[in-house]
Amino acid sequence: MTDQALWALGRGTGITALAFMTVSLFLGIATRSGRPLLVLPRFAVADVHRFAALAGTLLVALHMALLFFDPYAQLRLIDFVVPFLAPTGRSGSGLGTLAVDLLAVVVVTSVLRHRLGVRTFRAVHWAGYALWPAAMAHALGNGTDAGHRWFLLFTGCCALTVCGALTWRLRTNYTEYADTRTSGRP
């Protein structure tokens, strides 16, 4: 495989991973609402959420592997674990590494969900809210497509999707928290 092909596939898998992670975050919020989404019943929303998260995770792994073998990126194994050490695009790469670290924590707790218990799983799963902006900042700060209009439109759509979902989640009539907020308990 040529260096150009590695670079193009590395970029493409990163962009596609961001799309899947955006869908996963949106559907995770929709799942917690307890309501169906469009024509999908709640269990189907949860299944699509898990599929999007798995697909996004696999794309992130492929993104990392492709860039590891790309001579332009010059990444070392430690750059995938310890943030802000990469020789190129230090802050952007560091945010990507931070997102990968958070993703690893979320994946491990998801796999061990039944052994950890619901409270621990949910508490750690909240790391997804930090993972997504770190991944977005990585894409905008380190991505070579960040200056293109199509990419800015794409990331803008991702940001609007997540902001809309977060706004919906924080509303007082959000199903999950409706009883707590109206009963006067903290």
C-alpha positions, 0 to 999 in steps of 0.5 A, a space after each residue: 500500500 502506498 504512503 498516499 493510500 495509508 494517509 487517505 485511509 487514515 483520514 477517512 477512517 478518522 472522519 467516519 469514526 467521528 460520524 459513528 461516535 456522534 450517532 452513538 452519543 445521540 442515540 445513547 441520550 435517546 436510549 436514556 430518555 425511555 422514548 422511541 425515536 422516530 419509528 424505532 422502539 427503545 430496544 432498537 435505539 439501544 441496539 443501534 447505539 451499541 452498533 454505532 459505538 462498536 463501529 466507531 471503536 473499530 474505525 478508531 482502531 483502524 485509524 490508529 493502525 493506518 497512521 502508525 504505519 504511515 511514515 508521514 505521521 511518525 507515530 510511536 506506540 507510546 503516542 497512542 497511550 500517553 497524550 501530548 507526546 507525538 512529534 507532529 501536531 502535539 496538541 491535536 494528537 494529544 487530544 486524539 490520544 486522550 479521546 482514545 484513552 477515554 474510549 478504552 475506559 468506556 469500552 472496558 466498562 461496557 464489556 464488564 457492565 454486568 460485573 460492575 453493576 449499573 451505578 458504576 457502569 453509568 458513572 464511568 460511561 459518562 466519560 463519553 461526554 468528554 470523549 466526544 469533544 476531545 475527538 472533535 477537537 482532535 479532528 479540527 486541530 490535527 486533521 488535514 481536512 480542517 480547512 476545507 468547507 465540506 469538513 467544517 460543514 460535516 463537523 458543524 453538523 456533528 456539533 449541532 447533533 450533539 448540542 441538540 441532544 444535550 439540550 434535550 437531555 438537560 430539559 426538565 421534561 427529559 423522561 429519565 430525570 422527570 421524577 427527580 426534578 419535580 419531586 424536590 429531591 436533589 
